[in-house]
Amino acid sequence: MDKKLQNVIERKITEILSQSDEITLIVESLGDLSFDDSSFSKGIFIGRLYNSFYYQSRRILKRDPTKEEFSEFVKILKNKQDLFK
């Protein structure tokens, strides 16, 4: 994966983790929908990261990410999974 893109994803992980209060507020405001709060929170977190990965790939690389780059993105998430708990 392009180093610039990887650095942006790493920074985004830190940024999103620091905004956990915002994610908690979203989950709590939709509590009437009977979601599992933990799964829903993780879904928002992963969704934000995926969106950033895709957007930054287009911005930095001027193209959609390749399957290989997506695999590398998934590996980054897997290596950081302890932070998501």
N, C-alpha and C positions, 0 to 999 in steps of 0.2 A: 504494500500500500504506500502511496505517496506520503512522505514524511510530514508535509504540511497538513494533509488531510488527517493523518494519525494524531498529530498534535492538537488539531481542532477538536477531534473526538475526545481525546483525553481531557482537555479543558472543559468540554461540554459535560462530561461525566461529573467532574468536580462542581461545576455550576449547578447542575440539576440536583445533585445531592444537597447542596447548600440551600436549595429552594424547597426543601421537603415540606415546609409549612404551607406553601401554596398548594402543593399536591394534596396534602391532608385536608385543606379547606375545600378543595374540589370534591374529594371523596366524601367528606362529611355533608356537603351540600346536596349530594345525590344519594344520601343514605336510604331514602325511601325506595330506591330501586332494588334493594336487597342484594347488593353486590357483596362479595367477600372483600372487605376493605383492603387486605394485604395484596390480594391478586390484582385488584383494580389499581391500586397505587403503583405496583410494579408494571402494569400495563401502560399506565401514563408515562412512567419513567422510560420504559423501553421505546414507546412510541415517539417520545421527544428525541431520543437518541437516534432512532432510525430516520426520522425526519431530518435531523441535523446532518447525519451521514449522507443522505441522498442529496440534500440541498448543497452541502459543501462540496460534494463530488462534482456537481454541476457548476458551482461557482469557481472552484479551484482548478479542476481538471477540464472544464468546459465540455463535459460529456456525462452521460449516465455511468454509474459504477458498473464494473464488470462483475461476473460471478466470482472471480477470484478475489476481488476487492471486498465483495460482500462477505465471502468466507472469512477473510481477515477481520472484518468488522465483527462478525459473530465470535471469532476467537478472542477479540479484545473484551467483548461482553462476558464471555465465559471466564476469562482470567480475572475479571473484576466482580464476579457474581457475589462474593462475600460482602461487598460494599452495599449491595442492593437490599440486604436483609433488614 
